[in-house]
Amino acid sequence: MTARTAPSPSLVRQEWLDRRIEEILEPELPIVDPHHHLWDRPGWRYLLDELLADLHSGHRIVATVFLQCGAMHRATGPEALRPVGETEFVNGVAAMGASGGYGPAQVCAGIVGHADLRLGARVDAVLEAHLRAGGGRFRGIRHGAARNDTRPLPANAPMPGLLADADFRAGFARLAPLGLSFDAWLHHPQIDELTALARAFPDTAIVLDHVGGPLGTGPYAGRREAEFARWATGIRALATCPNVSVKLGGLGMPFTNLGLHDGPDPPSSERLAEASRPYFEACIAAFGPERCMFESNFPVDKESFSYAIYWNACKRLTHGASASDRAALFSGTAARFYRLDLAEGA
């Protein structure tokens, strides 16, 4: 966000969400939330106070990871370096959390920012600036690759075929030498493109956001079974790449068309668990718990359910799993992937 001009009204209906209050399940289970945003968009503020309200809603959140969302970019200076402003901002929020004055959670213990990897080798200056600005918390880059030609489906890739672009790959090659990972945000028809990228760069740690963005609206409406099969085939192929992990979440976004956001009342954790089960269980079966991590994707998924409901649903889904598998899914995989130094006892 470079200027607060265009309206971006909040899609969160707090009064609607408040219709569904549940008892917190297993409140002592440690959770690392590896995917949330912070922003101050006109009509939609989600900054530290709003994040803390969710973190303190009953579950034991021990640490979080911030994901780039175009917030607080520098207003001046070289265009390529402007996203570093987001890292500067988030590192300040992380310092507030680290003071201990806002609760026990290590807020923004990891930071994932943006750089235009199409800069090729010239992206080094941007990556190094992020590392300096991150105060030891900067962990990786997300360069959105979601692409489609159908509105109103979301798209944020600057060009089709981004992940195969030679300039992009030249920049991507600069991540591993600096110890940086890559967050991949795309739609399910593009999963094969990520598989090709992962095979070309086996030493770069990659995590697929939002189980690969399964589409269920537009031309994908009414094709749930066929598109799920297509998605699952892509997931199984991607899982053969040992450098790739996956985030289990993002299904609250309306383009999934799972009916979670448009009911007279918000979904219960049972309803959310059942809607998520086919996707989450397929990912866990393909990748194993040691490469899967639950994610909130807040405040985006807050359009469909509350923070408390989401984590209750995840706990319901894993009720029969072993203690070690649950530890990986709720905290261990995220902490290892993002190299988080968790507080003792977390």
Backbone hydrogen bonds, N-H to C=O, Kabsch-Sander energy under -0.5 kcal/mol:
donor,donor_aa,acceptor,acceptor_aa,energy
5,T,3,A,-1.5
8,S,42,P,-1.6
10,S,43,G,-1.4
14,Q,12,V,-0.8
17,L,13,R,-2.5
18,D,14,Q,-2.3
19,R,16,W,-1.4
20,R,17,L,-1.9
21,I,19,R,-0.6
29,L,26,E,-1.9
31,I,60,R,-2.0
32,V,330,F,-2.9
33,D,31,I,-0.6
33,D,63,A,-2.4
36,H,65,V,-1.3
37,H,298,F,-2.5
39,W,46,Y,-2.2
41,R,44,W,-2.1
44,W,41,R,-3.0
46,Y,39,W,-3.1
46,Y,44,W,-0.5
51,L,47,L,-2.7
52,L,48,L,-3.1
53,A,49,D,-1.9
54,D,50,E,-1.4
55,L,51,L,-2.8
56,H,52,L,-2.4
57,S,54,D,-1.8
58,G,59,H,-0.5
60,R,29,L,-0.6
61,I,59,H,-1.4
62,V,31,I,-2.8
62,V,60,R,-0.7
63,A,31,I,-1.1
64,T,106,Q,-2.0
65,V,33,D,-2.1
66,F,110,G,-2.6
67,L,36,H,-2.9
68,Q,112,V,-1.0
73,H,1,M,-1.2
74,R,82,R,-2.6
81,L,78,P,-1.0
82,R,78,P,-0.7
82,R,79,E,-1.0
84,V,81,L,-1.6
85,G,82,R,-1.9
86,E,83,P,-1.3
87,T,83,P,-0.9
88,E,84,V,-2.2
89,F,85,G,-2.3
90,V,86,E,-2.7
91,N,87,T,-2.6
92,G,88,E,-1.4
93,V,89,F,-1.7
94,A,90,V,-2.8
95,A,91,N,-2.0
96,M,92,G,-1.7
97,G,93,V,-2.2
98,A,94,A,-2.6
99,S,95,A,-0.9
99,S,96,M,-0.8
100,G,97,G,-1.5
101,G,96,M,-0.6
102,Y,103,G,-0.5
103,G,100,G,-0.7
106,Q,62,V,-2.4
107,V,105,A,-1.5
109,A,64,T,-1.5
109,A,106,Q,-1.2
110,G,64,T,-1.2
111,I,137,R,-2.2
112,V,66,F,-2.1
113,G,111,I,-0.5
113,G,140,G,-2.3
117,L,115,A,-1.2
119,L,116,D,-1.9
120,G,117,L,-1.7
122,R,119,L,-1.5
123,V,120,G,-2.1
124,D,121,A,-1.7
125,A,122,R,-0.9
127,L,123,V,-2.6
128,E,124,D,-2.8
129,A,125,A,-1.5
130,H,126,V,-2.3
131,L,127,L,-2.3
132,R,128,E,-2.1
133,A,129,A,-2.4
134,G,130,H,-1.8
135,G,132,R,-0.8
136,G,131,L,-0.7
137,R,134,G,-1.9
139,R,111,I,-3.2
140,G,111,I,-1.1
141,I,181,S,-2.3
142,R,113,G,-2.7
143,H,183,D,-0.6
144,G,142,R,-0.5
145,A,185,W,-2.6
146,A,185,W,-0.9
151,R,149,D,-0.5
153,L,150,T,-1.1
156,N,146,A,-2.1
157,A,146,A,-2.5
162,L,159,M,-0.8
164,A,161,G,-1.3
165,D,161,G,-0.7
165,D,162,L,-1.4
169,R,165,D,-2.5
170,A,166,A,-1.9
171,G,117,L,-0.6
171,G,167,D,-1.8
172,F,168,F,-2.9
173,A,169,R,-2.1
174,R,171,G,-1.7
175,L,172,F,-1.9
176,A,172,F,-0.5
178,L,174,R,-0.6
178,L,175,L,-1.3
179,G,176,A,-2.1
180,L,175,L,-2.2
181,S,139,R,-2.0
182,F,205,A,-2.2
183,D,141,I,-2.5
184,A,182,F,-0.5
184,A,207,V,-2.9
185,W,183,D,-0.6
186,L,184,A,-0.6
188,H,213,G,-1.6
190,Q,187,H,-2.5
191,I,188,H,-1.3
193,E,190,Q,-1.1
194,L,190,Q,-1.2
195,T,191,I,-2.1
196,A,192,D,-2.0
197,L,193,E,-1.7
198,A,194,L,-2.9
199,R,195,T,-2.2
200,A,196,A,-1.6
201,F,197,L,-1.4
204,T,201,F,-1.8
205,A,203,D,-0.5
206,I,243,N,-2.7
207,V,182,F,-2.4
208,L,245,S,-2.6
209,D,184,A,-2.9
209,D,207,V,-0.6
211,V,208,L,-0.5
211,V,247,K,-2.1
212,G,209,D,-2.1
213,G,210,H,-2.3
216,G,255,F,-3.0
217,T,255,F,-0.7
220,Y,217,T,-2.0
221,A,218,G,-1.6
223,R,220,Y,-1.5
227,E,223,R,-3.1
228,F,224,R,-2.5
229,A,225,E,-2.0
230,R,226,A,-2.0
231,W,227,E,-2.8
232,A,228,F,-3.2
233,T,229,A,-2.1
234,G,230,R,-1.9
235,I,231,W,-2.4
236,R,232,A,-2.4
237,A,233,T,-1.8
238,L,234,G,-2.5
239,A,235,I,-2.3
240,T,237,A,-1.2
241,C,238,L,-2.0
244,V,241,C,-1.8
245,S,206,I,-2.4
246,V,291,R,-2.3
247,K,208,L,-2.9
248,L,293,M,-3.2
249,G,247,K,-1.0
253,M,250,G,-1.2
256,T,253,M,-2.2
257,N,254,P,-2.0
272,L,268,S,-2.5
273,A,269,S,-2.5
274,E,270,E,-2.2
275,A,271,R,-2.1
276,S,272,L,-2.2
277,R,273,A,-2.0
279,Y,276,S,-0.7
280,F,276,S,-2.7
281,E,277,R,-2.9
282,A,278,P,-1.3
283,C,279,Y,-2.0
284,I,280,F,-2.6
285,A,281,E,-2.4
286,A,282,A,-1.8
287,F,283,C,-3.2
288,G,283,C,-0.5
288,G,284,I,-1.9
291,R,288,G,-2.0
292,C,289,P,-1.5
293,M,246,V,-1.8
294,F,329,L,-2.3
295,E,248,L,-1.9
297,N,35,H,-2.1
298,F,35,H,-0.8
301,D,297,N,-2.6
302,K,299,P,-0.7
303,E,300,V,-1.5
304,S,301,D,-2.1
305,F,301,D,-1.3
310,Y,306,S,-2.2
311,W,307,Y,-2.0
312,N,308,A,-1.9
313,A,309,I,-2.4
314,C,310,Y,-2.0
315,K,311,W,-2.0
316,R,312,N,-2.3
317,L,313,A,-2.4
318,T,314,C,-1.3
319,H,316,R,-1.4
321,A,318,T,-1.8
326,R,322,S,-2.3
327,A,323,A,-2.2
328,A,324,S,-1.8
329,L,325,D,-2.4
330,F,326,R,-2.6
331,S,327,A,-1.7
332,G,327,A,-3.4
333,T,328,A,-2.4
334,A,328,A,-0.5
335,A,331,S,-2.7
336,R,332,G,-2.4
337,F,333,T,-3.0
338,Y,334,A,-2.5
339,R,336,R,-0.7
340,L,335,A,-2.6
342,L,340,L,-1.1
346,A,343,A,-2.2
